[in-house]
Amino acid sequence: MSSDVVNSPDDTHDQGLKSKKLSWGKLRRMDSLDMESGTVHGHSHHGPKDTKDWSVILHLAFQSMGIVYGDIGTSPLYVYASTFTDGVKHNDDILGVLSLIFYTLTLIPLFKYVLTVLKATDNGEGGTFALYSLICRYAKVGLIPSQQAEDREVSNFRLELPSKSLQRASKLKSKLEKSNFAKFFLLFATMLGTSMVIGDGVLTPCISVLSAVGGIKAATDSMTEDRIVWISVAILVCLFMVQRFGSDKVGYSFAPIICVWFALIGGIGVYNFIKFDPTVVKAINPKYIVDYFTRNKKQAWISLGGIVLAITGTEALFADVGHFTVQSIQISMCTVTYPALVLAYTGQASFLRKHHEDVGDLFFKSIPHRLYWPMFVVAVSASIIASQAMISGTFSIIQQSLSLGCFPRVKIVHTSTKYEGQVYIPEVNYLLMLACVGVTVGFRTTTKIGNAYGIAVVFVMTLTSSFLVLVMIMIWKTHILLVISYVVVISSIELLYLSSVLYKFDQGGYLPLAFALVLMTIMYIWNDVYRRKYYYDLEHKISPEMVKELVGNTNFSRIPGLAIFYSELVHGIPPIFKHYMENVPALHSVLVFVSIKSLPISKVPMEERFLFRKVDPDNLYVFRCVVRYGYTDVRYEEKSFERLLVERLKEFIREEMMMTPTLTHSNRDMTPTLAHGNGDVVSGELQDGLINGENESEESKQIDEERRQQDVDKDIKAIDRAARAGVVHLIGETEVMAEKGSRLGKRVLINVGYNILKKNLRQTEKVFDIPHKRMLKVGMIYEL
């Protein structure tokens, strides 16, 4: 089958008929399932992301306070303590550090993320994965060959591009598409960014809870370090144990608590600023940064690892934008978070100028005595909220990685009927809990955890900047001078911070890199074999002609029932079907080959998720189906997967038959059909009529309509009979092994690494909630 000529989707019906009449002799039947599996018709994205209602935006801005800013908001608990690890050597060093904090907060969270990066959302979704998806849609850099040109017709797929194209954008796109190294590097960078954010999910709870609980030391001398550690461990265990209930249950308490937190730290900052040393306002002069580096040289550079903790959680601005809107994040950051943080750090600097000895417990020492216990309670609450946000973000990121084929199958539980983005992954939750407890007990102090935390934070920021430069050049077509300015200012700052945090590699900095190494090893093994299996299926796929021959073979008996064959192959029928036919001489009365396809967009609407095509001849009742998901879509539906599939199949039969002026089954078997660019199908009989200039009479049209309705009823009854007789789910239980003569590395990767992961993780039937009593596994060995 081929698709030599495809008309523009914007052609009208009449123009389509006319063009077919002129070129009938040159056209061949096209496999419109391959075409349309990347197409969604008539859908536009709606929801809060598109809203212009300011009451809704302000409401979302308030809600975002509790989800987005918990991490960056709790940074004042430990920034100065992590920066001045050896105490304050010179009073003006405090001004230098305050100036660094002020300009870092202004340039990275405010300018880079709020004013620039938030514009690079993928249909409202953010994060490293969203940026990668955006690039994959514009340039063919994905490593799985399931993309089709028609993918660009998906409404959520379209990119709003400037009309003026620049030569460098085309050159960069062409280079990326031609370079296998670039494709692998982009995927590698995405995996690294994902792994580092998951590392954040481990370290944020540890450092936040330890810092907050450590405030007890300022009130009583009987609180030892051991007690603080074990109280923190108890809080962390409780935090992870309640994850199964979902953050929706306590979501409404988050925003008020964080708002109270920002009000308190901002208010206390103003109080300390006025009471102790208002002259710290001169830190706005960057001269104090130069003086700080001149005085301290290498030690000033090393201390950047503590200062960078002031912007931890900034990536959450981008990663969590999918739950809110760009405007709501911008409003909450500019009006509440940024001013409160600047006031808090300024007030702490004023207090520290008069109390050098209190730098280790600066946050709680700088609180007025009467506010100490209320502040302690709010601080612990805020640290738990910060931890909750990062844990939830980790679950969302892993859900996105699954759709890229970069993470082994795990159970995704949707904890809220109201907020679709809230997910819970039991296996990952308990692994995170063990990692958090291990880090807290092993490191014991926020200083050591801070060394590890900084590396994870800066790595993700640097990767985001790299992806953003590609977006600026290829998609936004930004002026080259602005791109260079961005790289010189923002990227150079981030690389300076990265060099500093890497210096502390042996003091705890190795931890996030160790996490990332383990995660990336798992992701690489899974993705590598996933791609090899896809290419194997592609090379050994069964043509529709062979299916006709196999199904039409008189040696095979047709038994009542509906059989669903599952596969990830989009471009045809997988080889496992032939393997099944060679061993089982019976076929069900209705066959549906289901291909699972993940599109690099956030969501595919439910009404457009299933795409069907009949395999000729019609009386065999063999169908191909592509089921499309976005990377944030739910794969556990309210209705069972098989019920949805049967309903959509019947809808497809009604729609196809009613828009195809075909007379009878025998007619349909014998008459060639021609597909319009807009998806309509015209029978050979109607085409002959158009070519010969013949017109159907009203009576003929009515007869056709009646026969068409009879055919629809007949096909629907056949599907219903088959469904009532029983639905059987046929799943390929493929054993994977390296082909003979493979090099040692490949044999270890496939025979050992992948098979260990496969045996210990969730299988396809669990992903689609398939009943075990009606499941049949077909064994086959793939030599890759």
Disulfide bonds with the S-S distance in Angstrom:
none
